[in-house]
Amino acid sequence: MHITFHGAAQTVTGSQHLINVNGYKVLLDCGLYQGKREESRRRNQELPFDAAEVDAVVLSHAHIDHSGNIPNLVKSGFRGKIICTSATQDLCNAMLLDSGYIQEKDAEYANKKRAKRGEPPVEPIYTQEDATEALEYFEGIEYKQPYKLNDSITVTLHDAGHMLGSSIVALDIKESKTGPSTRIVFSGDLGRPNVPILCDPVFLKSADILLIESTYGGRTHPPIEDSAEELKQIITRTYKRGGKVIIPAFAVERTQLLVYVLNRLYHNGELPDEPIYVDSPLAVNVTEVFRRNPEYFDDETRHYLKLEDPDGDVFGFKRLQYIRDVEESKKLNTLEGPCVIISASGMAEAGRIQHHLKNNIEDRKNTVLIVGWQAPQTLGRRLVEKVPKVRIFGEQYRLKAEVVTLNGFSGHADHHGLLTWAKSFRKSPERVFVVHGDPDAAKALAGALRETLNCKEVRVPGMGQTFKIS
């Protein structure tokens, strides 16, 4: 049995881990790599393995850096089943079609520039039609429901608490009828305890081989209550100077969490009387998925929804407006007076958020609020680093707006949370592979795991590295 790390190895994006058991190949996640435009296009389009030889995909959750290259996998010859929770399947119905649209637009934009240079056109990594075909291979299952991939491998999904339907993946593998079984546990992206809407991550009892994410290795998050208070202060001070708060936010999970927090602040009378917009068709669609799946909510959210929310909708209130129509979105560009605009993409690399940033970052009255991890080389990261001039749609803009970063809304476990989860196994895993983290974060978590776990080996695999695991 072997495992090869084809993505999210010493980086956070493009999760892809291929397990080979006696020639049967299981791919854990198939995410898009996000970074420099041309590098991303090449790495995403050119799969590092033969898609037709992959027998099954087990998808931990719907975020695009974990699911976003599935249409290209199918386009390249994959014909197996894609196993995930029913909520993840529901979310991917919206997200992969949206991603296909973005791929088409990215190729269209690139081809305009290539035509000017006399270069041949490029094809989109995949299209909306490719995404539609890929969705035919999804099969949704529920948490704690064992599912046999074949006679040797059974997969069971457990709640990771990271986003709606997110999973910790447990693979129970028996390579031979008489030999011992091996349990591989893949954390996926682990969530945080005591965060609204979602349940806490499940603690598992056993693992022989552990793949654990490390996005926030070496770092800690402030309590979400502190971040909610700071959010209120940011909105209030920006309102007082007559400015807008522009929030690049992932359309899935982060937007819904922000809306939930804003809902409570509004009903407590703690927000200025100004309009709040969610300008993202994908966020609108995804929020409807959340509303259709209340069984995934935690007890706190169910209680608030049933007994405290006067509107009976944790994702809506009177001053909040969801924007789907393009013309309505364009009107926000000329809107006068204070407001809050939440828009995708979360790393500001595509979508309507780029228009809002272009129109607002040169005004000192405004605030750009960053509420999630930003990959290197993205516009979002450059804003976090407060680069004096940033390029949007090929033009340079001076960054004069206030930029604030709030990590307290992160959907990822921090260093302490990751360690607590890893130490919960009754017996330490024999081998641990630290993935889905920048080099410093992965190294920090790996070092802490070596000190606290009684296991034979803790490794930070490199891209494309293969390990024999039995």
N, C-alpha and C positions, 0 to 999 in steps of 0.2 A: 504494500500500500504506500502510495506517494502523494504528496501535496505540493503544488506549485503556486506561488504567489504572483499572480499576473497583474495585480492592481492594489491600491491602498497599502503599498509596502513602502514604508518611510515617507509616505505622503498620505493625505486625508481622502483624496478623491479616487474614483474609478475602482471601487471594490470588486475584485474577481479572484477567487481562490478555487483552484481545480484539484479535486481529489480523484485519484485513480485507484480503484479496488479491483484487482484481477481483470483489468481491461474495461471495467464499467466506470464511466467518468461522470462525476457529479460536480457541477459548478455552483459554488456558493456566491450568490449575487452576480450581477453583470451590469456594473455601473459605468456611467460616463466619467472620463477623466476631464477635469476642469482646470484650465491654466491658460498659457499663451495660446492665442487663437489657432495659429498654424500647427503648433505642436499638438494641441488638443485634437484638431481634425485628423492628423496623421495617426495618433495613438488610438483614437476611437474607431477610425475606419478600418485600420489594419489589425484585426484580432490576432493575438499571439498564439493561437491554437486553432485547430480545425474544428469549426463549429459543428460540422456534420458528425463528428466523433463524440460530441457531448451527449450523454444519455438523458440527463435530467438537470434542471436548475432548481435550487432551493433559494428562494428570495427572502431575505430577512425583513425588508420593509420597502416602502414605495419611494423614498427619496431618490432623486435622479442620479446621485453619485453611487447608488446601489442598484437601481433598476433601469437606468436610462439607456443602456446599450443593448437591451433585450431585442428591440426591433432589428437592430443590425445583426444580432446573433441569428435570428430566424431568417433574415434576408440572406445570410451567409451559409445556410444549410441546416441549422438546428431543427429537429423535428420531435423532440421529446416533450415531457411535461414540465411545466413551471409551477412548483409547489409554493404556496404562501398562504397567509390567512385570508379569509373572505374580505376583510376590510382592506387589506393591501391590494387584493385584486380589484376591488371597487375603486380605490384611489388611482391605481394604474390605468384604469379605463379613461380617466380624465388626464392624468399626468403624461402618459406616453403619447397620446394624441397631441397634446400641447407641445411636447418636446419635438415631435415630428414636424409640426408647424414651424418651430424655431429653427430646426435644421434646414428646412426649405428656405426660410428667410435669410439665414446665415450664408447659405450657398449663393443666393441671389445677390446679396451684398458683396460677397467675395468676388463674384463673377463680373460685377461692374468695374471693380478695381483691376481685375485681371485683364479685362477687355482693353482698358486704357493702356496697359503695359504690353499688349499684344500677346498675352498668354492664353492658353486654352482654358475653357471653363472647367469647373469642378462639379461633381455631383454631390447632393446632400448626403450626409452619412446615412440617413434614412428619411422616409417621407411619412406623412400622415397615413397613407395607404399601407405602408410597411408596418406601422404601429398597429393599425386595425387588424392586420393579419396575425401579428404576434400575440394579440390578446386572445386569440382562439386557443392558444396552448396553455393558458393559465388554468389552474385548478385550485380553488380555495378550500382550505380546511380550517378547523377551529383549534384553539389552544388545547394542549394536552391530549390531542387525538393522534395516536400513532398511525403512521402511514407507511406502507411498505413500498419502497422504490423498486426493489427486486427481492429475491430470496435471501440476499445477504445483508441488505441495508434497510433499516427502518428510521424514518425521520419523525421527530416530535417537536412541535413549536411551543414556546413558552413566552409569556408577556415580557417584553424588554422595557416597557414604560417610556419609550423614546418618542413615539408618535402613534397615531391611531393604527392599530394592527401590527405594530413592530414586534419582531420576534427574536428570541434567543433560539438558536437552532441546535438540537441534539441529534447526532447521527449515531445509531447503534449498529455496529458493523461486525459481522461474523465472516471472516475470510474463508474458513473451512468448517465443515460440519462438526469436527472433533476439537478444533482449536478454541481458544478463549475469544470472547467478544471484546471489541474496542469501542469506547465511547468518545467521539469527537464533539466538543461543544464550541460553537461559534457564537460569541456574544452579540454579533451584529452591532448596532449602536445602542449602548445602554443609556437609559434615561436616569433621571434624578428622583430621589424620594421626595414626597411631600410637595409635588408640583401639581397645580390644578389641572383638571380635565382627565389626565391619564393616571392609571394605576401604577404603583411602584414596581420596579423590576423584580422578577421572580428569582429567588435563590434556588439553585439546583443542588442536588445532593452529591453528584459524582461526575467526574470527567477524567479520562485518561490523557487526552490531548485537548489543550485549550487554545483557541484563537480569541484574543481579546483586543478590543479597540483601545486607542490611547489618545483620542483627540485632545483631551485636556490633561494629559499626563504632566505632572509637575505643577499644575495650577489648580486653584480652588475658586469656587463660585460664591458670591455673596448670597444670602437668603433671598428668595424671590420677593419676600415682603419689602426688603430694602430697595430692590430694583423697582418695585411698583411705586414706592414713595419717590424715588428719583425720577421715574417717568413722569409722575404728576408735577414735580418741580420743573422739569425740562419744558413740558408743555405750557406750564403757567408763565415761566419767565419769557418764553418765546412769544406767547400771546401778548404779554405786556409791552413788548417792543414792536408789536404789529407784524410779527413774522410767521412763517410756516414751519412746521416740523415735517421733514421728509424722512420716511423710514423705509429703507430697502429691507424687505422681509420675505423669507421663503413662503410661498403660497400655501404650503402644507405644514401644519403644526405651529410654526412660529406666528403666522398671522392669526390663527385661531386663539392661541394663548394670549397674544396682545389684545385681541378684541375682548376676550373674557376678562382680562385685568381692567381694561378701559370701561367695560360694562359695570363692574363693581365700583370703580371710582366715580362714574357718572351717577349711578343710583345713590351713592353716598354723598353726592353734592360736592365732590372734590375736584371737578374739572371746570375750566372756563367754558362759557357758553359759546362754543364755536363748532363748526361742522367737522366731522371726521369721515374720511373717505377710505374705502378699501378699493383700490383701482387695479384690479387683476381679474380677468375672466376665469383663470384657473383657480384663484382663491375663492371666487364665488361658487364654482362647481365643487371644490373640495369641501367648503363649508357645508354644502348640502349633504355630502357624504358623512361628515361628522354628525349632522342632525339626524341622519337615518340610522346611525349606529350608537345610540346612547348606552347600549349594553357594555361598551368598552370604557365608559366614563368611570371615574373613581367615586367613592361615596360622597366626598365633599361637593363635587359638581352636581351629582344627582340631588343632593339635599338643597343646594342653592337653587337649582332649576325648579324643584318642586315647591319649595316653601318660601323662598326669599326674592327671586327675580320677579318684579312686578309685570314684566312683559312675557314671562314664560319662555324666554329665548336667550340663552347665555351668549349667543353669537349675534345679538342685535339689540339696539336701543334707539331712542328717538333721534339723537344727533348723528347717528351712524348711517352712512349710505354706501352700498356696494355698487361699483361701477363695472358694467360689462361692455356697454356700447362704446365704440371707438370715438364717436363724436362727443359723447359725454366726457370721455377721458381728455380729449383735446381742450374742452372748456376749462379744465382745471389749470391749464397752462397760463390762462389769462385771468384767473380768479384773483380778486383783490381782497385784502384783509386776511387775518389769521385763520389757519386751519391746520389739520393734521392729515397727511396723505401717506397711507401704507400701500406699497406697491412692490411687485416682483420685477426682476429676480432678486434673490436674497444677497447675491454677491455683486449686484449691479452690472452684470455682464450682458444682459439682454432684457428685452421687454420694456414695459411702459416706464419703469423707474428711471431709465436713462433720460427720457424726456423731462421728467420732473427734476432731476438733478441738473440737467443742462439749463433749465429755466430758473433755477433757484440758488445754485451754489455761489453765485457771484454777489449775493446780497447778504450783508452782515446781519440783517434782522433775522435771517432764517437759521434753522438748525437741521443738520443731517444726523440722524440717530441710527447708529449701527447696533443691531441686536443679535448678531450671530457671527460665527467664525467665518473669516474671509480668507480664501485660498490665495497663496502668493500669485503675483502677476495679474490679479483681478482689479477692476476699478474699485470694488469695495475695500480691498486691502490698501490701495493707494489713498483712499479717503481716511482710513484708520491711521495711516502713517502721516496724514496731513501734508501730502505732497503739494507744493504751492500751485502747480498747474497740472491739470488732468485732461486727458483726451477723451472726448465723448463724440461718437459719430464722426470721427476723423478730425474734429476741431478741438483746439485747446481752450480751456476755461480756467479762470483763476478761482482758487478755492478761498472764498472770503467768509462763507457761512460757518457758524460754530459747528464743530464735529464732536459728538459725544458717543462713546462706546459703553454699552451696558451688557456685561456677560451674564448677568443674573437671570436672563430669560433663556439661556442655552438649554436645549433639550438633551444635552449630553451629561453624563455623570462626570464629576471632576475627579481629581487625583484620589482624594479620600474615598469617593463613592466607588471608583473602579477597584481600589484595594479591598474595600469592605466586601464587595461582591465576590472578588476572586478568592478571598479568605473564607468564604462561607461553605465551600465544599467540605464534606466530612473528612475526605482524604485529599491532600494536594494532588493536582494533576501531575503526571510524570513529566510532561513536556508542555511548555507554554510558548506560543508565538504571538508577539506583540505587533499588531497591525493598525492601520487607519490612524496614523499620527505622523506629524512632521518629525524629522529625526530627533530633535531635542526632546519633544514630548514623549516619543516612543522610548528613547533612552532613559528618561526619568522614571517612567512607569516600570520598565524592565528592571532597572536597578532596585526599585522598591520591592518588586515581586521576588527577586533573588534573595533579598534580605528577609522577607516575611513568609515565603512559601517553602515548604520542604519538598522541592521537586528536583529532578535530575538536570533539567536544562530550561533556560529561558532565552529565547532568541528574538532578535529583531530582523526578520528576513528582508533581503533586498529584492528589488523588482526582478521577476523571472526566476527566482531561486527555487530549487526543488529539494525536498527533504523526504527521505525514506522514514516512514513513521511506524512500520511494523515489519 
